[in-house]
Amino acid sequence: MSLGQLRGVIFDMDGVLVDSHAVHRKAWSLFFQTLAREVSESELDFILDGRKRSEILRHFLGDYPDPELEEFGRRKDCIFRRMRLDVAAVPGAVRIVRHLYRDGIALALATSAGRSRARSTLLDLGLLDCFQQIVTGEDVLLGKPDAAIYRLAYSRMGIEPEHLLAVEDAISGIRAAVGAGLSCVGVASHETPENLIAAGASHVVRNFEAVTTHQLKRILPERDRDLGSRPAAAASAKA
């Protein structure tokens, strides 16, 4: 198998497969109101960067014991579930996942969400059977931008990172993917393309409406050709 041949894609979930950020902001805001905790709109930006639920809770509420954080998390998720009908798929996401699956590309999910919500979201989208592996924030000690979640995903897939693409919408998620040795496609759903590229994304799309599987399959060979065409010193400095 040639270097750079695409064998698998690892997708983030929120902001990549589902346009859920606005609903999450609202759910978190309502949850904090139940605790009489005032959180401004600008402070809520913290939740959009692919962080684990426990990290978000500790950031806003302090260092509560784990059992209390778990209970807080269940309460927040209950609020979100009541609002989930307002969550729609990112345009083109369902189509591209199904096309990749039909083409024999292995698929995995790497999300900071909990396992229950990850599975229920894929089920709602009709995509649960397409994903070989589901890795969540419950499976790792450290959330994104730590690379652990992507390392665990490709380890479970049994595919080397040079044959994989990650798809992310958050800066911390891109840094996690790149830190695990993956090439990353950025989805500019709430970040600017410039910020996603600065974080390490090799390609940026607005959504998947105009994206084809052929285009995704070309990314790794093009990357390898670009690296091969650089002068040895420049390539070494880049590494």
Order of alpha helices (4+ residues) and beta strands (2+ residues): beta-beta-alpha-alpha-alpha-beta-alpha-beta-alpha-beta-alpha-beta-alpha-beta-alpha-beta-alpha-alpha
